[in-house]
Amino acid sequence: MKRLSLLVLMLFGLSYFVLAAPDLAVQEINIAEPGEPGAAMDLDIFIQNIGEEAVKTRLPAQIYFDNDQSAGVYPLVSLYVDTRADKAVRPVKITSADGSKTEQYPVKDKVTYLQPALSGEALDKKLQEMETRLELSSEDKVKALAEAKEFYSKEHKLEVEGWFINLQPEETAKLDSKVLSYNYPFEEVSSLESKSHHLNIMLDPAGEMGEEKTFNNFEGKLFVVSPTILSGPLSVTKKHPALEEGEYFVTRLGCAELKGKKVCSEMNDGGTWTVSVEGEEQTYDLYGLLMKWLNGLFGDSKLASVQELGEAEITVYANGYKVKI
């Protein structure tokens, strides 16, 4: 059993001891919408301690868009830490049950969580994960897995080291855009249609805190992203020029049908970019456009003079091009 304890330490980075099972829940996700494609996301996530005991937690979580679960699990409390300086640099905002607000700087610590006994598929999965990591002879591996099965079949302890906050019962931690650095998704091609996406958060997917109730660890939020083609009339902003009726501003590559005309743009080899309307093309040198932007040759963020293509007028700007039909 001593050898198994060492094995667990090596495999999982295994003090304060948590006796009662923690119970955290993702209470709410707020997203400003419609979001601008590719822009920094205005996002708030609220995680509450709904249990009866105080909990020290790293807030391990997986955050991902739609069905793409390739993002790894990350302790969200570490976002408040300068890992190079090994120092907490900003506080987590905490709201108590009575509505009072406090701020709490993460503390570096070791916490031991009581893990529930595993059985069935959960136990098989744990043993399979261990087997893939073990670099032992076949005989030693069999013995180690047998010891592991006995260990995990009973309540056991897991020691975790890192940066923690302490949440009292009914306290809520707020994580916002200052630490949650995500961008609104965007389509690779131009579109006149708004797009709907989901932002999902799964709290403690690896089960490090040993929660008995996990059904409240997941929350998803549907939000809308603005079209990548804007249609007039629109007033001028820092993002696009003024648009009149029958004018469009395209911010992405690809093709779209605008008033019955096929409008396309694509990047070429050799540092050039082509815009076409109904097959009639105009190719621009990207370096030349960059120099015009740096030198402010044209006013109103224009990078080139108006070009007539396919009975439409094309005007190139720093972050897209205007189409007048």
Protein Blocks (a to p, Z undefined) as FASTA:
>chain_A
ZZmmmmmmmmnopacddfbacddddfbdcddddddehiacddddddddfbfbdcddehia
cddehjllkbccddfklmmpcfklopafbdcddddfkopacddddddddddddddddehj
llmmmmmmmmmmpccdfklmmmmmmmmmmmmmpccddddddddddddehiacdddfklmc
cdddddfbdcfbdcdddddddehklomnopablklmpccdddddddfbdcddddddfkbc
cddehiacdfbecdddeehiacdddddehhiacddeehiacdddfklmmmmmmnomaghh
iabdcddeehiacdddfkbccddZZ
